[in-house]
Amino acid sequence: MNGGVNGVALTVFILFFLAVTVMGFLAARWRKAENEHSLDEWGLGGRSFGTWITWFLLGGDLYTAYTFVAVPAAIYAAGAAGFFAVPYTILVYPLIFTFLPRLWSVSHKHGYVTTSDFVRGRFGSKGLSLAVAVTGILATMPYIALQLVGIQAVLDVMGVGGGENTNWFVKDLPLLIAFGVLAAYTYSSGLRAPALIAFVKDTLIYIVIAVAIIYIPIKLGGFDDVFGAASEKYTAAKAGGLVPLEAGQWTYATLALGSALALFMYPHSITATLSSRSREVIRRNTTILPLYSLMLGLLALLGFMAIAAGVKVTNPQLAIPQLFEDMFPDWFAGVAFAAIGIGALVPAAIMSIAAANLFTRNIYKDFIKPDATAAQETKVSKLVSLLVKVGALVFVLTMDKTVAINFQLLGGIWILQTFPALVGGLFTRWFHRWALLAGWAVGMVYGTVAAYGVASPTQKHFGGSAKEIPGIGEIGYIGLTAFVLNVVVTVILTFILKAAKAPDGVDETSPEDYTADAGDPGVEVELPPATAGTSH
C-alpha cells in the first residue's frame, strides 16, 4: 500500500460519488406518485419497475460491494474453495423461477409488502409472521455493515482518513460522510434511489471487470503465469492447488446449496422482486440474471491475479482494492474504487428499506399500533431505515471487521430457516403453523449454537459456518444441517398436530391468487387493512 493519498483516484471517486448522490435525491421525482405516503410507493417504488430496471435493481441488490471485495479475497486467501459463490448463484435461478412468480402474484393480489405479510395471510399466524420478520431484520443488519466495510476497504487503499494512530473521528470521517448521504437520499426517495443508482453501479462494475480481465493478465504475462503463480502458492501452503482438497468437498457443496436456498429469503431480495410491475417481469429476470453469474466468475479470477501481482496485505479484504491501486492508472483505479463504493450504497439502501418495512408492517402494525394509517406506516418505516443504518455503522466502527463477516455468515444460517414457511407456503397449506414455528425455532437454536462452537485463528466463537454434520461425519455447512432439522421437525409435528386436530389458522389466499398477473381482471392490488389504515 502506498504511504499517502492517491489524489487522482480520490478525485475520480468523489466525482462519481457526487453524481450518484444527486441522482439519489432526484430519484424522488422519478415516476413520482400522486400519493407518496404509502409503503407501496416509498418501500416498493410503486410496484412499477419493468424488466431492465428490475434486473439492475436485483443485480445491484445481490451483487454487492462485499461481493466485489470478498469473493476474490476468498480466492486470494483460500484458493479455489472461494469459487463456491459461482455455482450457488447458478443454482439459485432455476429455484427462484419456480416460486418467485407465485410470490409476486399473491403479494400483488393482496397488497403484501413483506414476506411476513404473506406468511401471516397464508397461515393466519402473527407469531410465525413475527418470527420471519425478526429473523429477516437480524440477518440483514450485519449484511448492511459489510457494505460499509467494502467502502472502508476502498478508502483505506486510497489513503483517506490517516493511519491507525489517527484520531478516530478523522479516520472515520469519510465513512461517516458516505453514511450520512446514503441515509439522507434513502429517507427522501425510498426504493427509487437505489433503483436509479443501480444503473450507474452495474455499468461501472461491468466496465471495470471487462478491463481488469484483459488488462491485468497482459501486464502479468498472461493467464498461464497468473494460474501458475496461484498454483505455486496454494501447493506451498498445502491448500490443494487450484482445486479444493477432498476433505473440503462436502463443505463446498453444502455451502453452495445452502447459500442458493437462502439468497432469496433475504428481505432485500424480496423487496426488489415485489417492486416489479408484472409476474412476467419476474420470469424474464430469472432467465437474464445469470449474466451476473458470468460476471462473478470473472470477478473471482481477480483473486488469482492479486497473487500473481505480488499483492501483500494483512487483511485479505484489501487484496482487490490494492490490486487495482497497483495495476491500473490512477484515474482508472478511481473508477474501480467508485464501482465498489457505489456497489455498497445500492444494496445498503435496499437492505435498510427492507428491514424497515418488516418492522413497520409486522411488528409496529401487528403488535404496537394496529390502527396505523398508511402515512404513519411510511413515516415509521423511514425512521427505522435510518436507525438500521446507524446500527450497522456502529457495528462497523466498534467491532473488528472479522466479527462483521462472521455475523453475516450467521445471518445466512438464520435466514435459511424461513424457507419452509415462505417457499413451502407458496405451494402447500399442509404444514401446520405451530409446526413451522417449532421447526424454525429448532433450526435457529441449532444453527446458532453450532456456529458459536466454531473457532478460528482469530476468534474462539463464531469463527466460521462449517461443522461436522451429525450422523455423517463430514464437515458441512451449518445452515443446511439446521435447515434439514427444521424440515424434519416441521413435518413430524404437522402429522401430530393434525392428528390431534389442533386449530389451524385462516388462509386468506385462494389458489388462483398464485398465478394471477397484473393485467388479469380483478387482480389490481387489494389494499389490506395494513395499507388502508384500519384495524386488522
N, C-alpha and C positions, 0 to 999 in steps of 0.2 A: 504494500500500500504506500502511496506517496505521502510525503510529510505535510503537505499543505492543501489548500482548497484548489480544486480544479475549476478555475474561473469560467472557462468556455463551456464546459459541461454543465456547470451550475446555472449559467445564463440561459442555455437552451432548456434546461429542466424547468426553470422559473417561467419562461415564456409559455411553455406548454401547460404548466400548472395554472397560470393566469387565464389562458384560453379556456380550459375546461371549467374553471371557476365561473367565468362569465356565462358559459353555456349552462352551468348548473342553475344559476339564478334565472336565466332567460327561459329555462325549461318550464317555469311556472306558467308562461304564456303560450306554450306549445300545446295544441289541442285543448285549449282552455275550456273547461266545462261551465255550464250555467250554474250548477251548484257544486262548489268546491268543498263544501263541508260534509263530506262523507268519506268513509274508508274506501269505497269503490273508486273514488277519484284520487284521493291523496295516496292511498296504500296500494292501489291496483291500476293506476293510470287510466281509470275509466273503463277498464276491460276492453281496450280499443286497439291494441297493437296487432299489426299484421305479421306476415311470415318473417320478413327480414328484421324488423325491429325486435321481434321476439327472439330470433336467432342471435342477434348481437347481445340482447339482454341476458339470455340464458348463458351464452358463451362468457360474457363479462361476469356473470354470477358464479359460474362453476370453475372457470379457469382464471384464478386469482393471481395477485402479486405473489402470494405464498407459493402457488403452483410454479410460477416463473422462477422463484428462488429455490424452493425446496426440492423439486423433482430432480433437477440436475445436481443439486447439492447432495442428494442421497446417492446418486451415481458416483459423484466425486469421492464420497466418503466410504461407501459400502459396496460399490460395484453394481453388477447387473441386477441385483435384487431390487434396486431402486426403480427398475422398469415396471414394477407391479402396477403402477398408475396407468400404464398404457393398456394392458389387457382389461383392466377393470372399467375403463371408460369405453372400451369396445363392447363389453358385456352389457353395460347399462342400457344401451339404446334399444335393442330388441325387447328388453324388460319393460322399459317405460312406454314402448309402443303399445303394450297390452293394457296398461292401466291408466296412463295419464289422460288419454281422451275421455275415459269414463269419469275420471275425477273432474275434468273440466266441465263435462256435460251436467253432472249432478250439482256442481257448485254454481254454474250459471243459472240453472233452473231455480235453485233455492236461495241464491244470493250469498253462498258461503264465501267467506274471505280467507279462512284458515283451514288447515287440516282438522283442527279440533272442532270447528263448526260442523264439518262433515261427520266426524265420529259421534258428536252429540246427537245430530239429527238421525244418523243411521241406527245407533244403538240405544238412544234415549237415555244416555248416562252422562250427567255432568261430571261425575267422578272420573270416568275414563277420559272424558274430554280434558279435564284439568291435568291428568297425568301426562297426556300427549303434549299439552301446552307447556307445562313446566319442563318436560324433557327437551322440547324444542328450544326454549329460552336458554336453558343450561348448556346445551350443545352449541348454541350459536355464539355465546359470549366469548369463549376462547378463540373461535374462528375469526371474529372481528379483531381481536387482539393481534392475531397473526398477520392480518393485513397491515396493521401499524408496524409490526416487526419488519415486514417487507419494505415499507417506506424508510424505516430507520436504517436498514442494511444499506440502502442506496445512499442515504445521507452520510453514513459513516465512510463509505468508499470515496465519496466526493470531498471528504474532509470538512464537512459542515458541522459546527457545534463544538469543535475542540476535542481534546483528548479526554481520557478517563479521569484526569485530575481537575478538569474544568468544573466550575460551578454548575450544579445540576440544572439550574434554570436556563443558563446559557446553552448548555449541552443539548437540552431537550426542546429549546425554543422552536427550532424549525418544525419538529414533530407537533408541538402544541399549535403552531400556526396552521399546519395542514389539517389537524383535527378540527380546529375552530371553523375553517372554511367548509369542510365536509359537513359538520353539524349544521351550519347556517343554511346551506343550499338544500340539504335534505329536509330540514324543517320547512323551508319555504316551498319547495317544488315537489316533494314526495317522490314517488317512483318515476316520475317523468325525468327527473335529473339524471339518475344513473342510466336510464334508457337512452337518453340523448348522448351522454358522455361515452357510452359503450361503443358507439361508432368510432370515436377517436381512439379509444383504448385498444380495440381489437385490430384496427388498421395499423396502429403503431407496432403492436406485437407481431403481426404477420410480416411487416416490413423488416423489423429487427431480426426475426428468426431467419427469414429468407436471406438477408445479407450475411448473418453470422454463419449459416450453414455452408455458404460458399466462400466468404472472405477469410474466415479464421483458418479453415483447413489449408487454404492456399498458403497462408503465412506460416503455417506449421509444417509444410512439406507434404500435405495430402493426408487422406484418411488412413492409409497404411501406417504412417508414422503416429497418427493420433491413437488408433487402436493398439498399435504396438506398445506405446508408452503406457497406456492404461493397463494392458495385459501384464506388462512387466511389474507395475506397481501392485496389482492385486495378487499376482503369483508370489511376490516377495512377502506380502502381508498375509499369505495363506488365506485369501478371501475368495478363492475359487476362480480366479481369472475372469474371463468375460461371461461366464455362466454361473448361476448360483450353485453353491455346494449342495450335494444331495440331501444333507441334513436340513437345509433350509427350504426345500421344495414344498413341503406342507405349509410352511409359513407363507411362502409366496402365493400359493394357490388359494389358501383360505383368506388371506388378506385381500387378494384381488376380488374374490367372490363376495366377501362380506362388505367391502367398500362399494361394490356395484349395487348391492341391495340397499345400502344406507344412503347413497348420494342424493336420491330424490325424496328421502324422508326429511331432509333438512328444510326448515321453513322457508328459507330464501329461494330454494329451487321451486317450491310450490307457488310462492308469491309471483315469481316471474312467469310461471306457467298460467296461472289464473288471470294474468293481465292481458292475455291474448284475446282476440275478438271472436274466434270460432274454434270448433273442435278440429276442423281441417288444418288450421294453422299449427296445432299441436302435432298432428300426424305428420305433416310435412317436416316439422322441425326434428322429429326423431330420425328422419332419413338424411338430413343435411348436417346435423350436429356432429356426426363422426368426422367431419373435416377438422374439428378441433382435436380429435384424437391423433390425426396425422401431424398436426402442429405440435402436439405434446410429445410424440415420438422423436421429432426433430429437436425439440427443446431439450429432451433428456440427453441427447448426444453432447450438449454443451458441457456436461459433467466430465466426459472423456477429454474434451478439448482443454478444459481447465487443468487436467493432469498433464497433458502434453505440453501445455504452455508454461508449466512450472509454477502455477499459482500456489502460493503458500499462505494459508490463513489458519488461525486458531479456531475460528468458528466457520464450519462448512457453509453456513447460510450466506457468508460473504464471498464465496468462491466465484459465483457467476457475475455479480457486480464488479468484482475485482478483475475477472477475465475481460469484461467489456472495457474497463478502465485501461488495462494493459494493451489490448489488441486493437481497439478502434481509435480513429482520430478523435480528438477531444469533442468536436461538435457532434459526431455520431454517437459517442458514448453518452452525451447529454440526451439524445433521442432515445437511446436504450434505457437510460435511467428514468426518463419520463414515462416510457411504456410500463415499467414496473410500478412507478409511483401512481400513475393513473389506474393501473391494474389493481391497485389497492383501494382506491376511492370508490370505484363502481361496486364491487361486492360488499364493501363495508357499509355503503349506503343501503343496499338492498337487504342485507342481513339485519341492520338496525330497524328498518321498516317492518320486516317480517316478525322480528321478536316483539316489537311494539304492538303490532296487530294481534298477536297471540295474547299478550297481556290484556289488551283492551277488550277484545271480544270474549275471551274465555276465562278471564279472572275478574277484571273490573266489571264487565257487563253481567256475567253469570252470577257472581258472588257478592259484589260490592254495591253496584247501582243498577239493578235490573231495568229501571225505567229511564236509563240514559238516552238522550236524543242522539241523532246522527252527528250533529255538530259537537256535542260533548264527547262522543267517541273519538272523533277526529282530533280534537284538542288533546285528549289524554294520550292518544297514540303518538302525536307529535312530541309531547313532553317525554314520554317513555323512550322514544327513539333517541332523544338527547341523553337520557340517563344511561341507556345501554352503551352508548359510545363513551360516555365518561367512565363507566365501569371498565370497559376494555382498555381505555387509556391508562387508568390507574394500574390495571393488571400489568401492562407493558412496562410502565415506569418504575414499579415497585418490586417486580419479580424477575428472576433470571429467565432469559429467553427460552432455555431448555424446558423450564416449567410450563411456559405458554404452549410450546409444541406438544408436550406430553398431555396437557389438559385438553388440547384439541383432539388428540388421539382417543382420550377418554370420552370426549363428546361423540366421536364416531361410534363407540361401543354403545353409548346410551341411545343415540337416535335410532339405531337399528332395531331397538326393542319396540318401536312404534309401528313397525312393519305389519305385524299380524292384524292390528286394529284398522290401520289405514288401507293397505292393499287387500287384506282378507275381506274387509268390509265392502270393498268395491265389487266383489264377485259373489259373496255369500252372506246371508244373515244367520247362518247356522251357529257361529260362535256365540257363546253367552257373554254378556257384558262383564259379569263378575269374573268369569274365567279369563277373559282378555286382560282385566286389571290385575289378576293374580299372576298371570304369565309375565306381564310387563314388570311387576314387582320382583319376581324371581330373576328375570334377566338382568334387571338393573342392579340388584344386590350382588348376584354372582359376578357380573362384569366389573363392578366397582371393587369388590374385594379381591378378585383375581388380579386386576390391574395394580391395586395397592401393593400386592406382594411381588411385583416385578421390579428388580433393581437394575441399575445401570452404573457405569463407572462414575457418574456424577450425582446419582440420586439413589437413595435407599428405597423409595417408593415411587410408584407411577413412572417407572423408568422405561416403559415400553408397552406394546399392546399384544404381545405374543407370549403364550404359556402352554405347558403340556396339556393336551386335550384328554380329559378323563376317559378311561376305558380304551383309548387308542395308543397313548404313549408318545405320540408325535407332537412336536411344537406347532401350534396353530394360532390363528387369530382369536383372541378372547371374545371379541364381539360376535363372531359366528357361533362359537360354543354357547355363549349366553343366549343367542337367538334360538338355537336348537332347543335348549332347555325351556325357553319361553313358549315355543310352539307345543312342546310335549305337555307342559303343564296346562296350557290353554285347551288342548284337545281333550285331555283326561278329565279336567274339571267341567268342560262343557257337557260331556257324557253324563257325569254325576249330577250336575245341576239340572239338566233336562229330565233325567230320571226322577229327580226329587221334585220336579215341577216348580222350580224356583221362578219367581216372577221375572219376565223378560221386559226389556224396555220397549217403548213405542217407536217404530220405524216410520219417520215422516217422509221417506222417499218411496218411489214406485219404480218398477222395472224399466219403464220407458224413459225415466229421467237419465239413465246411464248411457243412452245412445242419442240423446237429443242434441241438436245443433242450434246455433243462434237464429238461423233463418226458418226453423220449423214453426208451424202455427202453435201459438200458446206457450212458446218457450222463452219469452222475454223474462228477464230476471225478476223473480218474485222477491220483493223486499221483505225479508223476515222481520220479526219484531226487533231483533238486534239492530237493524238498519233503520226501520221506520220510527224507532224511538218509543215504542210501547212496551209494556211488561211482557216478559217471556214466560 
